[in-house]
């Protein structure tokens, strides 16, 4: 789930960049961090077994932050579009 959300976060960040949203980089950083943590848990089972609770919690926090940042960016984009249509 984390890897899927991270990949979709990268795609969304690229879309925001295409629409000239200023702070799309924050979304990209959180998404890349999520992918790195996903691969770390997949390819290093000892690491995953020893600290799965800590890293899973951190990964979900990063995923939640990604969702919040995305929601705020969408709200700014929605406001911008509404002003342009008036």
MARLO-130576 format. One record per residue (C-alpha): z, x negated, y; residue in one letter; residue number from 1. Coordinates in steps of 0.5 Angstrom, whole numbers, plus 500, padded with zeros to 3 digits. Each point is the difference from the previous one (the first is absolute). Example, Ala and Ser with C-alpha at 12.3 -4.5 7.8 and 13.67 -1.06 7.14 Angstrom:
2
[[516; 475; 491]; "A"; 1],
[[498; 498; 507]; "S"; 2],
***
This chain:
86
[[500; 500; 500]; "X"; 1],
[[502; 494; 505]; "X"; 2],
[[493; 497; 499]; "X"; 3],
[[496; 506; 501]; "X"; 4],
[[504; 502; 506]; "X"; 5],
[[499; 493; 502]; "X"; 6],
[[492; 500; 499]; "X"; 7],
[[500; 506; 504]; "X"; 8],
[[504; 497; 505]; "X"; 9],
[[495; 495; 501]; "X"; 10],
[[494; 505; 500]; "X"; 11],
[[503; 504; 505]; "X"; 12],
[[502; 494; 505]; "X"; 13],
[[493; 498; 499]; "X"; 14],
[[498; 507; 503]; "X"; 15],
[[505; 500; 505]; "X"; 16],
[[497; 493; 502]; "X"; 17],
[[493; 503; 500]; "X"; 18],
[[502; 505; 505]; "X"; 19],
[[503; 495; 505]; "X"; 20],
[[508; 502; 499]; "X"; 21],
[[503; 494; 503]; "X"; 22],
[[506; 499; 495]; "X"; 23],
[[496; 500; 493]; "X"; 24],
[[503; 494; 498]; "X"; 25],
[[507; 502; 498]; "X"; 26],
[[497; 505; 495]; "X"; 27],
[[496; 494; 497]; "X"; 28],
[[506; 495; 500]; "X"; 29],
[[504; 506; 496]; "X"; 30],
[[495; 501; 495]; "X"; 31],
[[498; 493; 499]; "X"; 32],
[[508; 499; 498]; "X"; 33],
[[500; 506; 496]; "X"; 34],
[[494; 497; 496]; "X"; 35],
[[503; 493; 499]; "X"; 36],
[[507; 503; 498]; "X"; 37],
[[496; 505; 495]; "X"; 38],
[[496; 494; 497]; "X"; 39],
[[507; 496; 500]; "X"; 40],
[[503; 505; 495]; "X"; 41],
[[494; 501; 496]; "X"; 42],
[[499; 492; 499]; "X"; 43],
[[507; 498; 499]; "X"; 44],
[[504; 504; 496]; "X"; 45],
[[506; 496; 500]; "X"; 46],
[[500; 500; 507]; "X"; 47],
[[499; 508; 500]; "X"; 48],
[[505; 500; 494]; "X"; 49],
[[506; 497; 504]; "X"; 50],
[[499; 503; 507]; "X"; 51],
[[496; 506; 499]; "X"; 52],
[[505; 505; 504]; "X"; 53],
[[500; 495; 506]; "X"; 54],
[[492; 499; 500]; "X"; 55],
[[499; 507; 498]; "X"; 56],
[[504; 503; 506]; "X"; 57],
[[497; 495; 505]; "X"; 58],
[[493; 502; 498]; "X"; 59],
[[502; 507; 501]; "X"; 60],
[[503; 499; 507]; "X"; 61],
[[493; 496; 501]; "X"; 62],
[[496; 506; 498]; "X"; 63],
[[505; 505; 504]; "X"; 64],
[[499; 496; 506]; "X"; 65],
[[492; 500; 499]; "X"; 66],
[[500; 507; 500]; "X"; 67],
[[504; 501; 506]; "X"; 68],
[[496; 495; 504]; "X"; 69],
[[494; 504; 497]; "X"; 70],
[[502; 506; 502]; "X"; 71],
[[502; 497; 507]; "X"; 72],
[[493; 497; 501]; "X"; 73],
[[497; 507; 498]; "X"; 74],
[[504; 504; 505]; "X"; 75],
[[497; 495; 505]; "X"; 76],
[[493; 501; 498]; "X"; 77],
[[501; 507; 500]; "X"; 78],
[[502; 500; 507]; "X"; 79],
[[495; 496; 502]; "X"; 80],
[[494; 504; 497]; "X"; 81],
[[504; 507; 503]; "X"; 82],
[[499; 496; 507]; "X"; 83],
[[493; 498; 499]; "X"; 84],
[[498; 507; 498]; "X"; 85],
[[503; 504; 506]; "X"; 86],
***
